[in-house]
Amino acid sequence: MVKLDRLINVLGGFGARLGSPPRSRSTELRSVALHDPADPAPGGEDVLLAVGVEASGAAELLSAAHASVVVFRCADLDEQALAAARERDVTVVLVDPAVSWGQLAGVVYGLVLEGRETEAGRGPTDLFALADALADSVGGPVTIEDHRSGVLAYSSRQHSADRARMATILGRQVPAEIRRKLVERGVFRHLETSDEPIFVAPLEPESVHGRAVVAVRAGKELLGSIWVLTEHELTGAHQAALVSGARTAALHLLRARASADLERQVESDLVIGLLEGHADAAAVLSRLGLRSRRHRVVAVQVHVGGAPEAVPLLAFERATMGFGWSRPGRSALFANTVYTILPHEDAEPACEWARALVRELAGDSTVLVGVGGPAEPMELVDSRREADESLAIHAKRADRVPAVVYDDAWHEIMLRRLRHAAATGRAPDRGPVVELRRHDREHGTSYVETLRAWLECQGDLGAAAARLGVHPNTVRYRMRKMAELTPLVLDDPDARLAMIIALAV
């Protein structure tokens, strides 16, 4: 089961738009049907895929359909069809005609029918079966890769694989040297623009095997590619099998994406509930598979190219990568920040997680990370606040540490809170520090700087003088003149603490 709002959001990524808006986006969808021209009352299911229905026949279908949502693969509908949809309270979704019905059905069925299974981790294991079947059809070893040249699946038949193929499979990624050669030969440029297979001559002088490669695409979006190790260009039935395999792989990848998207949504909702103070935090943590006694909240923001706006989806994608495999934490995207709950009391695993994320986001990305303190289940709200404040400290630091940890930065956070209090008008408008600042501003003296050095050096005139670069007698003279301007009360520890705080804020 999935809500209508989720279906609309996911289909929007494939060029879909609303033709007739829904009265409520919270409608629950539990079933899907394909249009059957022989059915006198089409659309008894929640979602009806209007396969084979042209725009000219949309009004007739909508007048008889009983579905909550009807999906058309066309650019637009006329007013008569839209009026029929409004009259029957049917939500109309219009999908880019470049997306095939097979791919579209895979996404919708994956969302609606598999939504109840999203808490169980699943990877695209059926891609390995596809790779094996395709290897038999085309007569050569197969790998299926994503659009970043990461290996998603490979056929068990790899007996003729060359060094480049084995390095790719073992590393689950095309090696940089091989990728550079492919770029120079224009292979990736071809994949971006064409659905036709291309033959790539052997990459190494000692190899006799080239590669046949075809794009895996959904509409206009490149999802990945299929590579076949072969001595010659594929023709006839072998080439047709490769093209057909690309269409099938696209369906698998779209279903995997829809499933992962749902899993992310379920996980994100649960994590946000914990960070806002869920009444039964322990049960929610258990449902997320986090059974540690204490946890830490990590807050992450990503800025690209030095731009002030955050690019949170980039970090969220990396933080939640690997559905169906083991991940240390559980994440949520909230506004421009990614929050991850990690099952560790010690801060070092959280810092290592942050370092790994920074490596994944290498390039012109600036990654800011704040790590909250260790927290019991009901204290995750506090750890989230500490993570936010540590993140703010990280943004102000000039050093390139991978993360700011609350345990190490609590004093900076306290001063930041005090500065915030002062900025909101809760600091005194009068007092020794205020008077000395006014005098420095009007007379060009250095009394505030001298008082700070004296306090930080705990009254040691020699140390304060060395810090200021003056003679100790100069410090002694300035302290006497300051006492004439305003009562410093240096023998009172509370007064000294108050002045230190006033100087800090």
Buried (B, 14 or more C-beta within 10 A) or exposed (E): EBBBEBBBBBBEBBBBBBBBEBEEBEBEBBBBBBBEEEEEEBBEBBBBBBBEBEBEBBBBBBBEBBBBBBBBBBEEBEEEBBBBBBEBEBBBBBBBEBBBBEBBBBBBBBBBBBBEEBEEBBBBEBBBEBBBBBBEBBEBBBBBBBBEBBBBBBBEBBEEBBEBBEBBBEEEBBBEEBBEBBEEBEBBEBBEEEEEBBBBEBBEEEBEBBBBBBBBBBBEBBBBBBBBBBEEBBEEEBBBBBBEBBBBBBBBBBBBBBBBBBBBBBBBEBBBBBBEEBEEBBEBBEBBEBEBEBBBBBBBBBBBEEEEEBBBEBBBBBBBEEBBEEBBBBBBBBEBBBBBBBBBBEBEBBBBBBBEBBEBBEEEBBBBBBBBBBBEBBBBBBBBBBBBBBBBBBEEEEEEEBBBBBBBBBEBBEBBEBBEEBEEEEBEEEBBBBBBBBBBEEEEBBBBBBBBBBBEBEEBBEBBBBBBEBEBEBBBEBBEEBEEBBEBBBEEEEBBEBBBBBBBB
